[in-house]
Amino acid sequence: MNLEKYLVVAGVPGVHKLIATRANGVVIEDRKEKRTRFVPARQQQITPLATVSIFTDTEQGTVLLTDVFQKMLDQLEENPPVSLDSASPIFRDYFTKILPEHDRDRVHINDIKKCIKWFNFMRENGIFEEAKREAEAAEATKEEDKKKEETAETQKD
């Protein structure tokens, strides 16, 4: 799953798709309002989801949010996300089932809530399927380019 084109903006609910970058901000596709809009970088913090990591007790020290989302998708049937109104121990129990090696001292309940909130938003708005299709299309393009290179090299010889 490739979430490089998806980002969150402080003060703007949901997960957004990056459409274009400008010197003073970004143009995003706002899934909630169903429109594109400009977000000035000076006024709002913009965070690409591909750069977000969760602290772990492993040697690497972190795991990418993309990997956490994939684990959540894999366990969706037997371990659905908890309600955002749940008590703190319920959030911790859920996240422990998803990512047992997460650092309990540095991963706060609010971080877990945010992760679940983003996951639910992305699942409800079809972002995971869209990201999967884009990754498959990019892979197909790479394969096609590789075949063209091989054909060109064979013709040279």
C-alpha positions as CSV (number, residue, x, y, z in Angstrom):
1,M,0.0,0.0,0.0
2,N,1.4,3.4,-1.0
3,L,0.1,6.4,0.9
4,E,2.6,9.0,-0.4
5,K,-0.1,11.1,-2.0
6,Y,-2.3,11.2,1.1
7,L,-1.9,13.7,3.9
8,V,-3.6,15.1,7.0
9,V,-4.0,18.8,7.6
10,A,-4.2,20.3,11.1
11,G,-7.6,21.8,11.7
12,V,-9.2,20.1,8.7
13,P,-10.8,16.7,9.5
14,G,-10.1,13.6,7.4
15,V,-7.4,12.4,5.1
16,H,-6.8,14.2,1.9
17,K,-5.2,13.5,-1.5
18,L,-2.4,15.7,-2.7
19,I,-3.3,17.2,-6.1
20,A,-0.4,19.7,-6.5
21,T,2.2,21.5,-4.6
22,R,2.8,25.2,-4.7
23,A,5.6,27.4,-3.3
24,N,3.3,28.5,-0.5
25,G,1.2,25.5,0.1
26,V,-0.6,22.5,-1.4
27,V,-3.8,21.8,-3.4
28,I,-5.7,18.9,-1.9
29,E,-8.8,16.9,-2.7
30,D,-11.0,17.2,0.3
31,R,-12.9,14.0,0.6
32,K,-15.3,15.3,3.2
33,E,-16.4,18.4,1.3
34,K,-16.0,16.7,-2.1
35,R,-13.9,19.5,-3.6
36,T,-10.3,20.6,-4.2
37,R,-8.9,23.4,-2.2
38,F,-5.7,25.3,-1.5
39,V,-4.1,24.9,2.0
40,P,-1.4,27.5,2.8
41,A,1.7,25.9,4.4
42,R,2.2,29.0,6.6
43,Q,-1.2,28.7,8.4
44,Q,-1.6,24.9,8.7
45,Q,0.6,22.0,9.5
46,I,0.5,19.4,6.6
47,T,1.7,15.8,7.3
48,P,2.0,13.2,4.6
49,L,0.8,9.8,6.0
50,A,3.8,8.0,4.4
51,T,6.1,9.9,6.9
52,V,4.1,9.0,10.1
53,S,5.5,6.1,12.2
54,I,4.5,4.4,15.4
55,F,7.1,3.9,18.2
56,T,7.9,0.3,18.9
57,D,10.1,-1.7,21.3
58,T,12.0,-3.3,18.4
59,E,15.5,-2.6,17.2
60,Q,14.1,-0.4,14.4
61,G,12.3,1.7,17.0
62,T,9.4,2.6,14.7
63,V,7.0,1.0,12.2
64,L,5.4,2.9,9.4
65,L,1.7,3.9,9.7
66,T,1.2,2.2,6.3
67,D,2.2,-1.1,7.9
68,V,-0.1,-0.5,10.9
69,F,-3.0,0.2,8.5
70,Q,-2.2,-3.0,6.6
71,K,-2.3,-5.0,9.8
72,M,-5.6,-3.3,10.7
73,L,-7.0,-4.3,7.3
74,D,-5.7,-7.9,7.6
75,Q,-7.4,-8.2,11.1
76,L,-10.6,-6.3,10.2
77,E,-12.9,-9.4,10.3
78,E,-11.7,-10.9,13.6
79,N,-10.6,-7.6,15.3
80,P,-12.6,-4.6,14.1
81,P,-11.6,-1.1,15.2
82,V,-13.1,0.0,18.5
83,S,-15.5,2.8,18.9
84,L,-14.0,6.3,19.3
85,D,-16.1,6.6,22.5
86,S,-14.4,3.7,24.2
87,A,-12.4,3.8,27.4
88,S,-8.6,4.1,27.3
89,P,-7.9,0.4,28.3
90,I,-10.1,-0.8,25.4
91,F,-8.0,1.3,23.0
92,R,-4.8,0.0,24.4
93,D,-6.1,-3.6,24.2
94,Y,-7.1,-3.2,20.6
95,F,-3.8,-1.6,19.6
96,T,-1.9,-4.4,21.4
97,K,-3.7,-6.9,19.3
98,I,-2.8,-5.0,16.1
99,L,0.8,-4.1,17.0
100,P,1.9,-6.0,20.1
101,E,5.4,-4.4,20.0
102,H,4.2,-0.8,20.2
103,D,5.9,1.3,22.9
104,R,3.3,1.7,25.6
105,D,5.2,4.7,27.1
106,R,5.5,6.8,23.9
107,V,2.3,5.8,22.0
108,H,-0.5,7.6,23.8
109,I,-4.2,6.9,23.7
110,N,-4.7,10.0,21.6
111,D,-2.3,8.6,19.0
112,I,-4.3,5.4,18.9
113,K,-7.6,7.3,18.6
114,K,-6.1,9.3,15.7
115,C,-4.9,6.2,14.0
116,I,-8.3,4.5,14.3
117,K,-10.0,7.7,13.2
118,W,-7.9,8.0,10.0
119,F,-8.3,4.3,9.3
120,N,-12.1,4.5,9.6
121,F,-12.2,7.6,7.4
122,M,-9.9,6.0,4.7
123,R,-11.9,2.8,4.7
124,E,-15.3,4.6,4.5
125,N,-14.1,6.8,1.6
126,G,-12.4,4.1,-0.4
127,I,-8.9,5.5,0.0
128,F,-7.3,2.1,0.7
129,E,-8.8,0.6,-2.6
130,E,-7.7,3.7,-4.5
131,A,-4.1,3.5,-3.1
132,K,-4.0,-0.2,-3.9
133,R,-5.1,0.5,-7.5
134,E,-2.5,3.3,-7.9
135,A,0.3,1.0,-6.5
136,E,-0.8,-1.8,-9.0
137,A,-0.8,0.7,-11.9
138,A,2.6,2.0,-10.9
139,E,3.9,-1.6,-10.7
140,A,2.4,-2.4,-14.1
141,T,4.1,0.7,-15.6
142,K,7.4,-0.4,-14.1
143,E,7.0,-3.9,-15.6
144,E,6.1,-2.4,-19.0
145,D,9.1,0.0,-18.9
146,K,11.4,-2.9,-18.0
147,K,10.1,-5.0,-20.9
148,K,10.7,-2.1,-23.3
149,E,14.2,-1.7,-22.0
150,E,14.9,-5.4,-22.5
151,T,13.4,-5.3,-26.0
152,A,15.5,-2.3,-26.9
153,E,18.7,-4.0,-25.6
154,T,17.9,-7.2,-27.5
155,Q,17.5,-5.2,-30.7
156,K,20.8,-3.4,-30.2
157,D,22.7,-6.7,-30.0
